[in-house]
Amino acid sequence: MPLSENEQRIIAEMERSLTSTDPNFAKTVKTTHVYHHSGVRLRWAVIGFLVGLAVLVVSFSLSTVGGFVGVAIMFASAVVAERHLRTLGRASLRGVAQQVRDRVGDFDGSRFRRHDDL
């Protein structure tokens, strides 16, 4: 059900008031999305997994305990990543993948190929 003209005017007035009273908060609300928190946690989980792998590779030759610590870090990071991947869901993963493609770019040139050339 669409909003009435009066309701749209009230919402616009509230947005202007928010922007004028707290511009930092208004900017944050406009630039972040619902899945921002899970995306950030997922990135940290991947970094943690890589750190755990490095700890495992470096310390396993020195001591078994050090290798176990690396495996424990990797396991904890994998659990955190799995939980946040479930939160993100399939639709937002497509959005995250699109953002990565936009930031990194398409280096193999496939973006510029025609579909019948593939």
VOFITOR-622631 format. One record per residue (C-alpha): residue number from 1; x, y, z. Coordinates in steps of 0.5 Angstrom, whole numbers, padded with zeros to 4 digits, always signed. Example, Ala and Ser with C-alpha at 12.3 -4.5 7.8 and 13.67 -1.06 7.14 Angstrom:
<sites>
{1 {+0025 -0009 +0016}} {2 {+0027 -0002 +0014}} 
</sites>
This chain:
<sites>
{1 {+0000 +0000 +0000}} {2 {+0003 +0007 -0002}} {3 {+0004 +0012 +0003}} {4 {+0000 +0018 +0002}} {5 {+0002 +0025 +0000}} {6 {+0002 +0027 +0008}} {7 {+0006 +0021 +0010}} {8 {+0011 +0022 +0005}} {9 {+0012 +0029 +0007}} {10 {+0013 +0028 +0014}} {11 {+0018 +0022 +0013}} {12 {+0022 +0027 +0008}} {13 {+0021 +0032 +0014}} {14 {+0024 +0027 +0019}} {15 {+0030 +0025 +0014}} {16 {+0032 +0033 +0013}} {17 {+0031 +0034 +0021}} {18 {+0036 +0028 +0022}} {19 {+0041 +0030 +0017}} {20 {+0041 +0037 +0020}} {21 {+0042 +0034 +0027}} {22 {+0047 +0029 +0026}} {23 {+0050 +0029 +0019}} {24 {+0055 +0023 +0021}} {25 {+0049 +0018 +0023}} {26 {+0045 +0020 +0017}} {27 {+0051 +0019 +0013}} {28 {+0053 +0012 +0016}} {29 {+0045 +0010 +0015}} {30 {+0046 +0012 +0008}} {31 {+0052 +0008 +0006}} {32 {+0051 +0002 +0010}} {33 {+0047 -0004 +0008}} {34 {+0043 -0009 +0013}} {35 {+0049 -0014 +0012}} {36 {+0055 -0010 +0013}} {37 {+0056 -0013 +0020}} {38 {+0056 -0020 +0017}} {39 {+0060 -0018 +0011}} {40 {+0066 -0015 +0016}} {41 {+0066 -0021 +0021}} {42 {+0066 -0025 +0015}} {43 {+0073 -0022 +0012}} {44 {+0076 -0022 +0019}} {45 {+0074 -0030 +0019}} {46 {+0078 -0031 +0013}} {47 {+0084 -0027 +0015}} {48 {+0083 -0031 +0022}} {49 {+0083 -0037 +0018}} {50 {+0089 -0035 +0014}} {51 {+0093 -0033 +0020}} {52 {+0091 -0040 +0023}} {53 {+0094 -0043 +0017}} {54 {+0100 -0039 +0018}} {55 {+0101 -0041 +0025}} {56 {+0100 -0049 +0023}} {57 {+0105 -0049 +0018}} {58 {+0110 -0045 +0022}} {59 {+0110 -0048 +0028}} {60 {+0108 -0055 +0027}} {61 {+0115 -0057 +0025}} {62 {+0117 -0054 +0032}} {63 {+0112 -0057 +0037}} {64 {+0105 -0061 +0036}} {65 {+0102 -0056 +0041}} {66 {+0103 -0050 +0036}} {67 {+0100 -0054 +0031}} {68 {+0094 -0055 +0035}} {69 {+0093 -0048 +0036}} {70 {+0094 -0046 +0029}} {71 {+0088 -0052 +0028}} {72 {+0084 -0049 +0033}} {73 {+0085 -0042 +0030}} {74 {+0083 -0045 +0023}} {75 {+0077 -0048 +0026}} {76 {+0074 -0042 +0030}} {77 {+0075 -0038 +0024}} {78 {+0071 -0043 +0020}} {79 {+0065 -0043 +0025}} {80 {+0065 -0036 +0025}} {81 {+0065 -0035 +0017}} {82 {+0060 -0041 +0016}} {83 {+0055 -0037 +0021}} {84 {+0056 -0030 +0018}} {85 {+0055 -0034 +0011}} {86 {+0048 -0036 +0013}} {87 {+0046 -0029 +0015}} {88 {+0048 -0026 +0009}} {89 {+0045 -0031 +0005}} {90 {+0045 -0033 -0003}} {91 {+0042 -0026 -0005}} {92 {+0047 -0022 -0001}} {93 {+0053 -0026 -0003}} {94 {+0051 -0024 -0010}} {95 {+0051 -0017 -0008}} {96 {+0058 -0018 -0005}} {97 {+0061 -0022 -0011}} {98 {+0059 -0016 -0015}} {99 {+0062 -0011 -0010}} {100 {+0068 -0015 -0011}} {101 {+0068 -0015 -0018}} {102 {+0067 -0008 -0018}} {103 {+0073 -0006 -0014}} {104 {+0078 -0011 -0017}} {105 {+0076 -0010 -0024}} {106 {+0076 -0016 -0029}} {107 {+0083 -0017 -0031}} {108 {+0082 -0023 -0036}} {109 {+0077 -0018 -0041}} {110 {+0071 -0023 -0040}} {111 {+0067 -0017 -0039}} {112 {+0068 -0014 -0046}} {113 {+0067 -0020 -0050}} {114 {+0061 -0022 -0053}} {115 {+0057 -0028 -0051}} {116 {+0057 -0031 -0057}} {117 {+0065 -0031 -0057}} {118 {+0065 -0035 -0051}} 
</sites>
